[in-house]
Amino acid sequence: MSGEKLLIIDDDDALCQLLSDYLSHEGYRVAAVHSAEAAVARLEGSEQWDLLILDIQMPGASGLELLQQLRPRIRTPVIMLTGRGDEIDRILGLEMGADDYLGKPCNPRELLARIRAVLRRAAPAAPAENRLFPVHPVTLCGIELDPGTREVRAAGEPVELTSAEFNVLAYLMQNAGRVMSKEQLTELVLHRKLTAYDRALDVHVSRVRQKLAALIDGELIKTVRGQGYQFVRELP
């Protein structure tokens, strides 16, 4: 039994009850709220949460608005629940800092698999990944990354990254100068195979670039067409 604490934020009472029962049976401690306002009140309390499950479309403040409000203040992993055809919402959610997404109506077993994957990627690298994931702090091109505290600084300033964004940067910096394929990074960071039209990794890389570019001039992460991504060893 895992015991991690999950907070479901969804206005559908029946779905919340279904998911709560299913995930509780799998060993998670689950609570649910039914609006963005209730979520803020719960998250500002003393409780610590391991993962949030957030519905994008809610009356009142939307899930996207809530995510935009929360992400600068908390690092808790977030899985979005979106309409099957709402690709724009999925991309916006990833750009705002969500870690993964799942279309509605969702299969509880698939949600469970994604929860496990997100929590795994938020944890230290598995032994088989240790040669690719940094064990000690890495400093390159004005970027300081500490895998122990999971903190990043650029030009001495802290950079707030989601769990997925941190891991993308960690793998790329540890393997600076080497091109890492999108397939490899998807498996390492998102714990799933890359599929056609899957842009989740691209969005995470784009967000890392934007956050670093705000503090460091120059192209730190290069796109190698048809191959993948590469963190440069030094800036021109």
Secondary structure, DSSP 8 states (H G I E B T S, - for coil): ----EEEEE-S-HHHHHHHHHHHHHTT-EEEEESSHHHHHHHHTSS---SEEEEES--SSS-HHHHHHHHTTT----EEEEEETT-HHHHHHHHHHT--EEEEES--HHHHHHHHHHHHHHHS---GGGTTTS-SS-EEETTEEEETTTTEEEETTEEE---HHHHHHHHHHHHTTTS-EEHHHHIIIIISS---TT--HHHHHHHHHHHHHHTTS-S--EEEETTTEEEE-SS--
